[in-house]
Amino acid sequence: MKKKALVMGLVCAAAFSMTAWGSSMTEADTEAMDAEVSALVDEAAEEAGEGYDYSQASSWVQIPAITKDVDTFYILATEYIVSSFEEGAPDYAEVGNPEMKQSAPVEYDAHASAFQDSTNVFVPYYRQSGLRHAGEVWQETGTIDGAISGTPYEDITAALDYYFENYNNGRPFIIAGHSQGSAMSKYVLKNYFKEHPEYYERMVAAYLIGYAVTKDDLEECPYLKFATGESDTGVIVSWNTEGPKNAEEKVSTAVLLPNAISINPLNWKLDDTYAPASENLGSYMPNEKTGKNEITDVGADAQVIPERGVIVTHAESEPAPAEIAEIANAFFGPDGRHASDYSYFYNNIKDNVAKRVAAYLESAK
């Protein structure tokens, strides 16, 4: 397969026809799709080789010193991006993938560090799906599950097993991620924790930011609860961020699903109550001169659009790097703010994590 030639045709196919499968699917359609996903998973597993050994420190982006009463298990977003489009590139990031190794610490600083004031943050490497492969699977099957439910899920469940058996020591925990990491976190909630209710009962919250959680997910798994405020626990916290143009034009994006739900990270409401930028405690954005992230004000307000299941902001937009700008536009729309899901609302996330942790520990007394 000439992967490089195929990829842009795939990403431009209405963000992989994400909503086309919807409620019109028949039982036969579902069975056929499941068969295709299974075949893709089996084929990819044969190519992926052996996974990470989570008893080795090199298999983790971070194993923290234990100084807090609560942990966070953070799952990386897609870091295998540019090189996944190269001719002959494997579908999954191989152990030691240079692009992931280089980008993972950057993501830790930009996203996972929001949890470090209140929790001990564990971050595993895993053989994640390349962006190109995720697009191909989506185009062929109508879902991303076939890209994450095989090799990536195998690694993440191995990391979770090792974490719970060797590092967690019975502490409450948060599970979190961004983008592919949030898609994987949702898959973990629906599968791994269904098999391990003894772990799930200690979950403070799940921050599934940058990937859709839907009403259908909650109906499928009644034990999953979506957040309704700023301090409820055992709940899912999720949103997808867009600029006004995406919402006005009802753009299809690769992270949005029908019946999606988003909570406002400034006022922690599910309705369309507008939260002005004055309620933003600080965004975490790169300084153009130093290249380092710093707390600043970029006018990041927020309002939930319930019928679309997103939050819309008028914040200053940070352009995508030139090498991925065309891909980002195809995946996330002309006014997508996917890359800033965490950074726009960084200090509000930190504050919210502290409140949910405090509420959980108080209720556990």
N, C-alpha and C positions, 0 to 999 in steps of 0.2 A: 504494500500500500504506500503510495506517495504521500506521506503524512503532511509534509509542508504545503503541498499544493492543495490538499483537501481542507486544511484547517480554516482558512478565511471564508470559504464557502459555507462551512458548517456554522461558524460563529455568526454569520450574517443571516442565517435561516431563522429569523425572528427569535433570537436568543434560544435556539434549539426547540422552538415550538412548545415551550414549557406548559402553556395552558391548553394545548390542543387535546391532551388526553382526558382531562376533566371528567365530568359526570356522564359524558356520552359513551364511555367505554362499556362494552358488553363483557360478560363473564369470559367469553372466548378470547376477547381482546386482552383481558387481564392475564389469562393463562398463557397466551402467546408471548406477551411482554415478559412475564416471569421466566419463561423458558429461555428467551433471548438473554435476559440479565444473567441467568445461571450459567449459560454457555460462555458469556463474556468473562464472568468471574473465574470460571475454571481455566479458560485460556490464559487470562492474565496471571493467575497464580502459578502456572507452569513457567512463565517467563520471569517472574519476580525473584526467584531464588530464595535463599534463607533470609529471615528477618533479623531484627535487632535482638541482642542479648541484654535484657534489661537488668541483669545483675552487674553489668559493666557501666561505670560512670559515663563512658563515652557514648552510651545510647540515650543520654539525657541532655537536653539543653541546660537544665538546671535541676540539681538535687539540693534543696536548701538546708541550712541549719535550722533546727526546730526551735523556734523562739515564740511561736504563737499557739493558741489553743485550737485553731482551725486551719485546715489545709485548703489549697486550691490545686486542682488538676486541670492544667490548661492545655488545650489541643491546638496546635499551630494551624493557621490559615494556609492557603496554597502558596508555597514558596518555590515550588518547581514550576516555573512559568516560562521564561524565555527559552531556556534550553530544551523544554519539552516540545518545542516546535521544530527543532532541528531534524534533518533527515535521519531516520533510523533511531531516533531517541526512544528509550523504553517508555512504556505506559506509566510506570510507577518510579518514583525517585528511589534509586538504589541506595543501599546503606553507604553513608559517607558522601552522598550527592553534594557537590561543591556549592551549587546554588542555594540549597537548603542550609548548609553549614554557614554560609555567608549571611543569609537573610534572617535566620532564626533569632540571633541575638538582637537584631534590629527590631523584630516584631516583639520580642520580650519587652524591650524598652517602651515601645509605642503602645502596647496593649496589656500584656500580662503584668507589667509593673503596677497597674492600677489596683491589683489585688495584694501587693506585697506589704503594705502597711498593716493590714489586718490579718493576713494569713501567710502560711508557709507555701510558696508556689513551686509546684513540681511541673516540669515541662518535658515530655518525651519527644525524641525524634520518632518518625514513623515513615514507612514507605508510602507516602501519599500519592494520590493521583496527580499526574501532570495536568495542566490546564487543557492542553490539546486533547488528551484522552478523555477527560471529563466531558468535553464538548462532543466528541464522537459517540460516546455512550449515550449521552442525552439525545443526540440526533437519531440514533438507531432504536432507542427504547422508550423515549419520552420521559425518562427519569434519570437522576444522577446516582441512584442507589447502586447500580451495577458498577460504578466507578469507585465507590467507597466501601461496599459491603463485603468485598473479598480481601485482597491483600492489606489495604489500610486498616480495616476493622480487625483483621487478624493481629496486626501489630499493636493496635490500641488496646485490645482486650488483653493481650500479653502484658502490656505495660500496666494496665489496671490491676491485673492479677498480682503482678510483682509489687506494685505500690501498696495494695491493701494487705498483702501477706507480710511485707517487710518494712514498709515505711510509715504507714498510716497509724498503727498502734491504737486504733479505736477512736481517733479524733473525728469530729464532724468535718465536713468538707464541702467545697464548692466545686462544681464542674463548669468549665468555661471554654470559650473558643471564639474564633471569628471566621466567617466565610466557610470554606471547606471544614475548618475545625468546628464550627457550629453545626454544620450538617452532620458531621460525625458525632458530635455531642448529642444531637437529637436521636441519632441511630442508637447510640449507647443507652440513652434513657429508655428507648422503646424495646431494646433487646437485652443488653447486658444487665441492666438493673431489674428488669423483669425476672431474670434468672437469679439475681442476687438481692432480694428484698432486704436482707440483713444489712447490706451496705446502704441501700437507698434510703432507709429510715433515718440515716445520719446526714443526709444531704441538706445543707443550709439553703442553697439555691442553685439554679443552673442559669448561667448567663450565656444564652445562645444568640449572640449579637452578629448581625450581618447575614442571617439566613432565616428563611420563613419558618415560623411555627404557626400551624393552622388550627382552625376549629376542628377540622377532620382528624388531626393528630390527637387532639384531646378526647374526641369521641372514640377513637380507636383504642386509646390507652387511658381509661378513666382514672387511673391512679396519678396521671400527670395533671398538674394544676398550673394555670397561668397566673402571674402576679396581678394583684388588684390594687396595690398600693406600694408605699416605699419601704415597708418593713415586714411584710408577711414572709414566711419562710417555707421551705419545702416546695418552692414554686419556680416556674420558668420566667426569666426576664429576657425579652427579645425585642429587637426593632431592626428595621432596614431604613436607612437614611437616603433621601432624595432631595434634589432641588425642585423648584416649582414646575419647571418645564416637563420633567418626567411625569409628574402627577397629572398635569393639565392635558398632556398628550397620551396618557394612559400607556406608556411605553412598557413593553414586555422586557423583563430582565431575568438574568440567570439565577437570582437569589429570591425572587418573589413567586409565590404560589397562590392559587385561588383560596379565598377564606383565610388569608394571613391575618395575624394579630401583631400589633406593635404597641408597646407602652412608651409614654413620653418620658425620656430620661431627665427632664427638668422638673416636671411637676408630678410624675409618677401616676398619671391618669391614663385611662384607656379611651376616653372620649376626645372630642376635638377642641377641648379647652386650650387656647393658645398660651404658650409659655414664652415670654419675651427673653431676649438675650441677657437682660438684667438678672434673670434667675440662673444663669450659667455661672458656675463657680470657677471656671477656667478651662480653656482648651489647651491641648498639648501638641504644639505644632513645631515644625522645623524652623529654626532661625536661618534665614538665607545667608547671613554672613558667616556664622559658625558651623552651620550644617547640623547642629544639635537641636534636639527637641527642647522646648521650654514652655512654661505656662504663659498663655497670652489670651487676648480677647479678639476673636475673629467674627464677632456678631452672630454666634451660633444660637439662634432661637430654635423652637421646635413646636410643631403642631401635628397631632395624629390625624391622618385621613382614614377614618375607620373603614370606608367602603373599599379602599385599596390595601389597607393593612400596612401602611408605611408611616414614617414621620417625615415631614417636609421642613427644610430649613432654608433660610436666606443667608447663611454664613458665606464668607468669602470662600471661593472654590479653589482648591489646590489642584493644578493640572497634573494629569498622569505623566510619568516619564515617557519620553518620546518613543522608546523602544516598545512600549506596551499600550500607547494611547489609542491606537485603532482597535486593539483587542478589548481594552477597557470600555470603549464606547459601544462595541457590539454586545458585550456581556451586560453592561450596567446602564446603557442609555446615554443620551447626550448631556443629561444633567444628573447623572448618578453621583452619589457621594459615598459610595461603598467604602472606599479607602479611609474615610474619616468617621466611620461609625463609632469608633472608640475615641479618636483624638478630639473631635468637636466637643465631646461631653465628658472628658477625662476626669476632671475633679468631681463632677457629679457622680460618676461611677464609683470613684474612691470613697466618697461620702456614703453612697448607698450600700456598698459592700460592708462598711463599718456598721451601719445601722442594722442590716440584716444579721450580721454576725452577733451583734449585741443582743438583738431580739431572740435569736436562737439560744444563745448561752443563758439568757435570763429565763427562758421557758424551760430549759433543761435542769434548772436548779431543783 
